[in-house]
Amino acid sequence: MVSKKTQIDVGEAVGIVAAQSIGEPGTQMTMRTFHYAGVAEQVPTGLPRLIELVDARKEPKKPIMDIYLKGEAAESYEKAKEVAKAIECTTLDKVAYVEEDFDEKKILITLEKSEMDAEGVSESDIQKRIKGLSGLHVEIKEGTITAKPSSTSLRNIRRMTNKLRQLHLKGVERISRTIVVKGKDGKYFIRTSGSNLAGVLKNPHVDGSRVYTNDVQEICRVFGVEAARNALVREIKQVLDMQNLNVDIRHCMLLADSMTMDGAIKSIGRHGLSGEKAGVLARAAFEETVKHLINAAVRGEEDRLIGVTENIIVGQTVPVGTGLVKLKMKLD
Amino acid sequence: MKLKRKKIKRKKKIAEGEQAPKTSVYLNGRLIGFHENGEALVAELRARRRMGSISPEVNFHYNKKTNDLFINADSGRSRRPYIVVENGQSRLTPVLLEQLKRGEITWRSLVKLGVIEYLDAEEEEEAYIALKESDITPEHTHLEIDPVSIFGVTVSILPYPEYNSSPRITMACAMAKQSLGTYSVNFNMRNDSRAHILYYPQQPLVQTQPYRLLGFAERAAGQNFIVAITSSYGYNIGDAVVMNKNAIDRGLGRSVFFKSHETEERRYPGGQKDTFEIPPPTTNGYREEKAYRFLGEDGIISPECEVEAKDVLVGKTSPPRFLEEITVFGVIEEKKRESSLVLKSGEGGIVDSVMLTDSLAGTKMVKVRVRSIKIPEIGDKFASRHGQKGVIGLLRPQEDMPFTASGICPDLIINPHAIPSRMTVGHLLEMLGGKAACYSGKFVDGTAFTGDREEDIRKIMKEYGFDEFGEEILYDGISGQAIKSKIFIGVIYYQKLHHLVSNKMHVRSRGPVQLLTHQPTEGRSREGGLRFGEMERDCLIGYGASMLIKERLLDESDKTTMQVCENCGSIGYHDHVKNRDVCPLCENGKLSPVEMSYAFKLLLDEIQSLGIFPRLILRDRA
C-alpha cells in the first residue's frame, strides 16, 4: 500500500516539475563553476558538462574510461600496468619527430630510439605501417624515413603530415593516456583519457561487465539505448552531486527517459525533443516560428490541441491537474 | 616529451641570433630604435625629466624581462602625483615645506623642481612607493603625498573606510551619489526635469579632510541622526528602519521635489500651428471641465495653484490630423484636437513657477515647474556612508520610542543583524565618533588611515562621563521598563536617497489595454499591470492549477468571443442590421461563439496575411 501512496497522481505535471527541479539548482551551478575556471586539463563538470549531456553531443569534450580488470590484473599493480600499456594507443608522433619540408616536397620522419623502446615499438613495425599507407612514396634509411606524397600540393603535404603524426602503431585506437588507479575496494583499475569501448572490450583482462565510459553516445552504439539511458542518469546525477545539489534522481530519470524514448539519444532543444513535439503551435511557440507555420500550412497539418502550450495559446484550460478532469451529465 | 623538443628549438633560435640583446625603445607604442643599455637610458631620461629638460608629462617604463623601454607622451594616460624619493630621502624637504606654507612656492614649482612627479600606470609598475615618510628605506623611489590619495574622490569623503569591507565601500559610494542635498544653489532659477532639495542639510560631525577640501560641507547632503542599534518590535527586520515620527515632524529628512513640464506651440507643414488656449468643449478629446479650472485666459496655469493628477497645466489645441473633414452639408468644419499638457497619475503638488519663452524653433514655449514636499514616509530609503541602506518600516511617535536616562530618543533604529555579516565596523565607529563630537563640540576626523583613532574617541567619551563604548541603558517607550541589555546608541550621518515611494508606488485592478493585442498595458506610467510571464506560468502548470492559468492568461487579460463558422472554420460576424450571422465564405454557415484570446485571433489574422488559411475545427466540449 505504501508503494501505491508514493505513486505520482494522474495529471501531475512531472515534466515541468522535473525541469524546475533541475533548472533551479542549475542557476546556482553557473555561478559556482566560474570559480573552478583555470584548472587546466580537467574533465568538464558542472554546467558545461550538463549542457554537453543534454545537447547529446557526438563526443564529450574530454572522453574518459574507467576500465575494471578481472583475475590477476585486478590484484597486481605490475600486471595492471601491463594491461594499461597494451591498451594505450601509440601514434607515430609519440616516437618520432615528423617534419614537413615544403621546398623538397617531402616529409621527414626522425625516429627517436629511446621513446620507441619506452613504448615498445620496433623500427620495422613503423616502416611496415608507413609503407601500408597509400599516396606516399617511402624511402627508408637507418633512423629516418623520408616520405614523398604522390600529390605535391602544399595542402596535401600538410594533410599527409598530420595523418602521419596520428598514425596508429599499437594499442587501442583513440585511447591516448592511461593511468592505473587503486580503487576503494583495493583492486586496480585503469583510467584512460579517450574512449573506445569496443576496442577495450577485446582485451581478455578487462571486466566487460563493469567497463565504463563517459561517452554516452558510444555506450548507445555498443550496448544499446537502455544502457545509454542508465549512463545518462548516472552522469547527470554525478554532475549534480558533485556540486552538492540535492536533486531527486527521478527527475534525472525522466530527463534521460525522454531523451532516449525513441531508440536513439536525442537532444533537448530545437534539434531534438522540442523540435519533435506533436502540436504545430507548440513547436511554433518554441523556436523558428515561421518555419513550423509554413511547413504546417504546406502539409495541411492539424493541431489537436493536446499539449499544454497549444491550449494556452488558444485560451483554454490546460490538460494537467485540475484541467484534466471533465464532467459528464446524465440527462434523464 | 613534446615540451623537451620545444625547449631545444627555442635555445637554437637564441643561439643563432645576434650576440648581445639590445633594448628595444618604443615611443607611444611604436618601435623607434635600439639601445645598448636600457636601464641606464631610463635612469638618464628620468633624471632629465626631473631637471626640467624633458616635459613632466612624459612617462618612461623599462621592462627588464622583455628588455623593452617604453616612452609614453600621448594622451589618455591617467596619472597621479608622488613625492620623489632619492637615496632614502624625500625630496620634499622641511625647507621647501616651510616655503610652501608661506606661499613662496606653489605646486607647479614643485613639479618643475622635480620634487613632485606624475606617474602613469606603466611607470608606476617600477616604482616602490612608501605610504608614510617614516616608512622610507633606501630602496624606495617615491612617497605617497597622503595615504588617502590612493582613493578616488567619492571614497575619500567616506569616514573610516579602512574599517569597512570593500563591497560596502563600493555600495556606499554608489549611494552617496543618490543622496539628496543642495545639488545647485540656483535651483530656484533652474528648470531641471527632476530635482530634489533637502530642507535642512547638515554637515557631518565625523568628516574627512577631502570632504572639507571639496567644500562639501557647504553643500551637505544628509543629516546627523541619533541612531540606536536594536530590534524594534519587528518593524526593522531585514534592513527596514524605524523612525521617530516627531523628529520627522520637526523637519528631519524633509525634502522638496521639483518636476518640470514643458510644451510648445508646434508648427505643422501647411502653415497650421498649435494654440495655447482653454480648449473649447467642441474640441476632439475634450476633458472634463474640472481639468481646466486653473487655466487663465491665455490657457496657462498660474503659480501656487494646487494641482493634482489629470489636471491641465497648459491648455493646448492642435489642428486636425487629416484635413478636409467634410460634413454632410459640404462645409469644411475645423475640429481641433485637444493636446494639453496634463499631469500624469501619481503626480501633483503646487505650481512653483511658470516660464514663457521661445523654443529653439522660435515658437511659443511654456515650462511649468511643480513642487511637492516629500516628508519621509514608510518605504522611503535612507543610507549611512557605510553601505548600510534601509527603508522606513515604521514611523513611531516619540512617546513610544526607547529613551536614555538623559531623555534622549533615537531618530532612527536599525537592526543589529545589519552589522556582523557585512562587517561595516566604520559604521559603528562613526556612531561613536559622532556622539563624542556632540559632547566635545568638536568635529571628529574620520579620514582614512590618518583620522582620529578609536582610543581617542573613547577617551573623549570617558572625559564627559559616558560609557566609552557608547552603550547606554534604554527604556522602552511603551512599557517604560529598562531594556535588559545595554544598547549602542550614537550619532551618525544619514543620507536620504532619491528613491521615494511616492514616486514609485503603483497598483492596478482595472485599467487601459493595448490597442493591438487587447492585453493590459505595461509600466507604471501607463497604469499598467505586472507581467505574468512564462516562468510564472510554468509554476502554475507545475502546480496543476489549470483554471487559475486560464483566469490569469485569458479572463483577466485579452478574452474575446468570436463567431466561428462550423462549416468552414473561418471567423465570421453578426450583422446587426440584418440580424443574422455572416460567414465570409459560406452562404448559410452556422456560426457558434467561441471564447479565445485576442492574441490568438491576431495570430490567425497574421497567418491569413501570409496567404495561409487557418481553420478552427469545432467540437462540443465533452
Interface residues (C-beta under 8 A of the other chain):
Chain A: G11 E12 A13 I16 V17 A19 Q20 K94 Y97 E115 L293 I294 A297 E302 V308 I312 I313 V314 G315 Q316 T317 V318 P319 V320 G321 T322 G323 L324 K326 K328
Chain B: M1 R5 R537 D538 C539 I541 G542 Y543 G544 A545 S546 M547 I549 K550 L553 L554 K559 E595 M596 S597 A599 F600 L603 I607 L610 I612 I617 R621 A622
